């Protein structure tokens, strides 16, 4: 009988430990989601970006995306009856840099005649491309940049307090299309939930 009670005590201890571990895991998860959503997204993105080959470019693109969203939120909140506005843009890719290139080429034509009186022409063209390099006074070489092309926004979601009003939805859609040059199907206007 005493062995039965010992087994029961061991089972209670194991059960109590399992409950404590589960409770601790729940607290860890809850703490992670207690952060502001933007902070959580930024932290997750940076940890992803740092694992990529070019984290600086990914971080720069993400910061550029956040700046665009903040500017659009300020702009769209000025629409009558829109209320508070949140914006998310789809900005795939990153800034593209176009370098100046020096292209040189040579052509050659050869005509051959055989013993039977026939002829054959051979055309050859060779080209070589070389990036134009500028050297400053300190001797530092840098490629000549012709232009930098920002990535094109391919979609936008606008969440507004007044998003349930057809007039506000229409005004926000037209504003997004005009400012960003998007097609109507690339713009979604939703209603913000009330807390």
C-alpha positions in Angstrom: 0.0 0.0 0.0 2.8 2.4 0.8 4.3 1.8 -2.7 0.9 2.8 -4.2 1.1 6.2 -2.3 4.8 6.7 -3.4 3.8 6.2 -7.0 0.9 8.6 -6.6 3.3 11.2 -5.0 5.8 10.8 -7.9 3.0 11.2 -10.4 1.8 14.4 -8.6 5.3 15.8 -8.7 5.8 15.0 -12.4 2.4 16.6 -13.1 3.2 19.7 -11.1 6.5 20.0 -12.9 4.8 19.7 -16.3 2.3 22.3 -15.4 5.0 24.7 -14.3 7.0 24.2 -17.5 3.9 24.8 -19.6 3.0 27.9 -17.6 6.6 29.2 -18.2 6.4 28.6 -21.9 3.0 30.4 -22.1 4.6 33.4 -20.3 7.5 33.5 -22.7 5.2 33.4 -25.7 2.9 36.1 -24.1 5.9 38.3 -23.5 7.0 38.1 -27.1 3.5 39.2 -28.3 3.3 41.9 -25.7 5.7 44.1 -27.7 4.3 46.7 -30.1 3.5 45.0 -33.5 5.9 47.2 -35.4 8.7 46.5 -33.0 8.0 42.7 -33.2 7.9 42.9 -37.1 11.1 45.0 -37.2 12.9 42.6 -34.8 11.8 39.5 -36.8 12.8 41.2 -40.1 16.2 42.2 -38.8 17.0 38.7 -37.5 16.0 37.4 -41.0 17.9 40.1 -42.8 21.1 39.4 -40.8 21.0 35.8 -42.0 20.9 36.9 -45.6 23.9 37.5 -47.8 23.3 41.3 -48.0 21.7 42.4 -44.7 22.6 46.0 -45.2 20.6 46.2 -48.4 17.7 44.3 -46.9 17.6 46.6 -43.9 17.9 49.7 -46.1 14.9 48.5 -48.2 12.9 47.8 -45.1 13.6 51.2 -43.6 12.6 52.8 -47.0 9.4 50.8 -46.9 8.6 52.0 -43.3 9.3 55.6 -44.4 6.9 55.3 -47.3 4.2 53.8 -45.1 4.6 56.5 -42.5 4.3 59.3 -45.1 1.3 57.7 -46.7 -0.4 57.2 -43.3 0.0 60.9 -42.6 -1.3 61.8 -46.1 -4.3 59.5 -46.1 -5.4 60.5 -42.6 -6.1 63.9 -44.1 -9.0 62.5 -46.1 -12.3 63.7 -44.6 -13.9 61.1 -42.3 -11.0 58.7 -42.8 -9.9 58.9 -39.1 -6.8 57.0 -38.0 -5.1 55.2 -40.9 -2.5 52.4 -41.1 -0.8 51.5 -44.4 1.2 48.5 -45.6 2.9 48.5 -49.0 4.2 45.6 -51.0 7.7 46.7 -52.1 9.5 43.7 -53.6 13.1 43.8 -54.5 15.6 46.5 -53.6 17.1 49.6 -55.1 18.8 48.9 -58.4 22.0 50.7 -59.3 22.9 51.3 -63.0 26.6 51.7 -63.6 28.2 53.4 -66.5 29.8 50.9 -68.9 32.4 51.4 -71.6 31.6 49.2 -74.5 34.3 48.5 -77.2 34.0 46.3 -80.2 35.7 45.2 -83.3 34.4 43.7 -86.5 36.2 41.7 -89.1 35.2 40.5 -92.5 37.0 37.8 -94.4 36.3 36.6 -97.9 37.9 33.3 -99.0 37.9 31.8 -102.6 38.3 28.2 -103.3 39.8 26.4 -106.3 36.5 25.9 -108.0 35.7 29.6 -108.1 33.3 29.7 -105.1 33.7 32.2 -102.3 32.8 32.3 -98.7 32.4 35.3 -96.4 33.0 35.3 -92.7 31.8 38.0 -90.4 33.1 38.3 -86.8 32.1 40.7 -84.1 33.8 40.9 -80.7 32.7 43.2 -77.9 34.0 43.9 -74.4 32.2 45.7 -71.6 34.1 47.4 -68.8 32.6 49.4 -65.9 33.7 53.0 -65.9 35.8 53.6 -62.7 36.6 57.0 -61.3 39.7 57.5 -59.1 39.6 60.3 -56.5 42.6 62.3 -55.2 43.2 59.8 -52.5 43.5 57.0 -55.1 40.2 55.4 -54.2 38.4 53.7 -57.1 34.6 53.9 -57.3 32.3 52.9 -60.2 30.5 55.7 -62.0 26.8 55.5 -61.1 24.4 56.7 -63.9 21.2 56.3 -61.8 19.5 54.4 -59.0 16.1 52.9 -59.5 13.8 52.6 -56.5 11.7 49.4 -56.4 8.2 49.9 -57.6 5.3 49.5 -55.2 3.1 46.5 -56.4 0.3 46.8 -53.9 -1.1 48.7 -50.9 -3.4 47.9 -48.0 -5.0 50.9 -46.3 -6.8 50.3 -43.0 -8.9 53.3 -41.9 -11.3 53.9 -39.1 -13.7 55.3 -41.7 -13.1 52.4 -44.1 -16.7 51.2 -43.8 -17.9 54.4 -45.5 -18.1 53.9 -49.3 -17.1 57.6 -49.9 -14.0 57.3 -47.7 -13.1 54.0 -49.3 -13.4 55.5 -52.8 -11.4 58.6 -51.9 -8.6 56.5 -50.3 -8.5 54.2 -53.4 -8.4 57.2 -55.8 -5.7 58.9 -53.7 -3.5 55.7 -53.6 -3.9 55.2 -57.3 -3.0 58.8 -58.1 0.0 59.0 -55.8 1.5 55.5 -56.5 0.3 55.0 -60.1 -1.4 51.7 -59.1 -4.2 49.8 -60.8 -7.5 49.6 -58.8 -7.0 45.8 -58.0 -3.7 46.7 -56.3 -5.4 48.8 -53.7 -7.3 47.4 -50.8 -9.1 49.6 -48.3 -10.3 47.9 -45.1 -12.1 49.1 -41.9 -10.0 49.4 -38.7 -11.4 47.4 -35.8 -12.5 49.4 -32.8 -10.8 48.5 -29.5 
